[in-house]
Every structure is written in structure tokens, then in C-alpha cells.
Amino acid sequence: MRCRLICLIMSSLLFAFNAHAVEVCGDLKQGEILLIKDGEKTSLLALRRDEKSPYRFGKIKFDVKQTKWDVQSIKGVSQSKVTPSKKDEAEIARERADVGKALTFKDNSRHDWQKGFILPVEGVISGHFGNQRIFNGVSKNPHTGTDIAAPEGTEVKASSSGKVLLAGGNYFYSGNMVILDHGDGLQTIYAHLKEAKVKAGDEVKQGDVIGTVGKTGRATGPHLHWGASLYNVRFRPHSLLDLNKKKCRSF
Ligand SMILES: [Zn+2]
């Protein structure tokens, strides 16, 4: 009788404990995307390139592995792209405004990201996310995406289904670009395109051709700059590829 009562209390406590356990899935490392599973609800969390440790949200606290980012020296960049003229400043402002608008877009009614992501183009990685970059000897901002070198004209595919927020632009830094929205504040970015093959407002399916590899904007050779952003926090795009297979830890 006594055991029954104790067992009942124990199992209720265990149930109560489990009901509040939150799972955090992914590498607890700067620049990674994580899945947060809280009961039936799964949401996303992006750790910034310079995220401090420990990270806290709600009652959860975990250590964030700090990365020693490499320094990448890039030479042979057109000097006008390293030290912009007064006229270029207006162009840069237009680019910042358009990209900023796309990367702060929120549509919490779509959740395309839940079905996962694919590589937009096959090729050699020629620039890693997070690297501190030096153009023609001048120190510039860290790299916000991953560069994948591929021949000019290679088809670029939508990494996941979504809606086109921005297409083309012929921007100073990014050249022609496409930004796709995958819902819940998550966007993927495709820059330096020779040509965008979609237009703003289009709905695309994962694998659809959205543009071709080029070297428009600030680029020294044909490559795709692939980027990813969650509520305007840039993270390593390749961390999307195993989104639904990440290892989880309970908190
Ligand atoms: Zn890049």
C-alpha cells in the first residue's frame, strides 16, 4: 500500500519533470543553428558569430564553445570595392536598406524550414563563414556566409521551399542576389549571381533553379556566397543541412 503511494508520487514527479524538459539540438558553438524542442513546440535559435558564453534563455543556460576564427587575406579585389567613392556610398545604403528589410521579415504562418535544406550548388568551399577578412591589405567585416566556387553559369538551387523576398539588385557588394524566406524569421541568401531566375513574390520549391553562379558585386571569381539568417542573426549556412538530424540534449 505504502509502496503504491510512493510509486504514484514518484511517477507523478517524473511525469511533471519530463513535461518540463526542454531539448536543445545541435552544436553548442558560435555560428550554429539550434532546434529547441519544448513539448509539442519546436523552434529555432541561432548563435551569433561572437556569441558570449554561457547562453541563457528562460530557465535554460548552456556553455557556447568559442571559436578562434581564421583570418583570410584576399588580394586582387578591384580597389573601388575596397575604398568606396562618395557615389558608391548611396549604392551601399540602398543595398543595406533592401537586405535589412528582407532579413527582418517575419512570417510566422509558414514553416518551410521544418522540411530541411539541401546544398544550393556543388563546388569547392573558397571562403568560410566567420573569417575575419582583409581585402587588398585593408581589414573588413567578418564573412557573413560561406563561399562555394563553381563555374560561371552553374545553376543555383533553392535550399528549401520558400517565398522570394528579393531578387536581382545589382548591388555594390552582393551583386545580383536572391533572398528566400522559409518562415519563422529564417532566410537564406544567394549572392554574386550572374542572373536571378526568379522575382520578388514568387513561391519556390526546394531544388528549383533560382539563379546562376556569377561574380557580380565584390567578387574576384565566380562563386556562390551562400548565407543564412534567423531574425537578422547570421549563422553558418551549412549547419542547416542536418537540421532534422542534430543531436539533442535535455535541460
Ligand atoms: Zn562570401
Boltz pocket constraint, residues with backbone or C-beta under 6 A from the ligand:
constraints:
  - pocket:
      binder: B
      contacts: [[A, 127], [A, 143], [A, 145], [A, 146], [A, 147], [A, 224], [A, 225], [A, 226]]
      max_distance: 6.0
